[in-house]
Amino acid sequence: MATAAKTAPKAKAGKPKLKVAIDVAAIKRSLAGILAKLKPGKRKPASPVADGEKTLSTEIDTGVGRNLVTRRIKTMAMAVRTTAKSRNVRRAGAVVALLLPLAMVAGVASWLLSGAEETERELAAAVPRIVVPVLSPDSGGVMIQDEPAKPVQATVNSPYDPVPMAPAPAAGLIEDSRRGPLPRVASDGRTPWQTYARPFFHDDKRPRIALVIGPLGVSANATLRAIEGLPGAVTLAFSSTAGQLGGWVDRARRLGHEVMLDLPTEPSDFPRNDPGPNTLLVSLDGDRNQQRLLDAFGRVTGYVGVLSLSGNRFTGAPDSVRPILAEANRRGLMFLDARVGARSIAAREATRIGLPRAIADTRIDDVPSAAAIDARLRMLEEAARLDGAAVGIAQPYPVTLDQLGEWIKTLEGKGIVLAPITALVNKQADR
């Protein structure tokens, strides 16, 4: 009897089965890596990457988004494993395996590329940059500092620019005395009036106006407002008899103001109008006036020169004023003739002995009203255009400071530069 042979059941007809295994963890790590590089704020340490993935180690350019996405897609493709029973199935599986992660990444990639500019800025900021010292070929191994580029004229001479002022007292410019530190010319020829000056671009061809405000240090409110409310190009004159003089001068210089010392000298109506202790008097001999002068010099450091805002009798007396100007010249200071009296001979005497000097053209607020001040300021502009340089003197009245603050803003548009007093040294004709 024939026995029926057992046969294996035939496989059901149909399409071959496709087995696709996707390494989900690898895909998550890849996406996390992209987001970690692009997410603003604190960055988490990068997750481990799949074998064969390359790390970006160079500075990214404008193609940053595309570079990141391309490299991550390659990593995901390597993370996909496909199996099939036939070569054709394996090929089909590989295609499907690539398309699945591509579909997942497509939305993210679109977002990444749309924010490429922000991505570029963030990654560029993460690239370390190091500034190294440069040695001059002939420096013998001594480190030198880069010479700063010359600023543009409009910035150097802007009245509002903060500028570095030389520290005071500067080495070599001080003579120790029982009166305090006295100014002196350094052994290398440096002078206080040049060393303590506010930097100024002297090739500027525009007409120059210098404003000198004083006397300061008498009223704390007026002094503080002048120091902090006016731009640094305005020169401030402090009374040599003021309290807390050193603190005021230091504060003014930190904000870029040049400083002058206002000397108490005898006015025409003395003693009814008494400038205070240690006033320089016509009735005193030269030695006594010089001792009073040195007392004033020793109270503070950092000033570029001296002036007198009160003493029209003294500045008109040749025998009295000459020794004072000679002492200022010997100590490397400049002198401003405030022209408080028509008989002043100080400017001509300063020119004769070679003392650096400037001359006041007008007192801006003899009449302390807005209209009168504005009229004087227009006169000052005309003098600057005519002569190339002009000096205005004003007191720290509230109305004066208000008007000056607005007027200074108009100068650039008028082709005039506001300059520190040292920028007008020897720029005016004698009178």
Protein Blocks (a to p, Z undefined) as FASTA:
>chain_A
ZZdddddddddeddddddddddfklmmmmmmmmmmmmmgcjddddddddehiacdfbdcd
fklmmmmmmmmmmmmmmmpccddfbfklmmmmmmmmmmmmmmmmmmmmmmmmmmmmmmmm
mmmmmpccdddddddfklnopacddddddddfklmmpmklccdddddddehiaccdfkbp
cddddfkopafklmmpccddfkbmbdcdddddddehklmmlmmmmmmmpcfklccdddfk
bghklmmmmmmmmnopacddddddddfkbckbcgbghiacfkbcfklmmmmmmmmmmmpg
hiabdcdfklmmlmmmmklmmmmmmmmmmnopacddehlafkbcklmmmmmnopacdddf
bdfklpacfklmmmmmmmmmmmmmmnopacddddfbfklmmmmmmmmmmmmmnopacddf
klmgokaccZZ
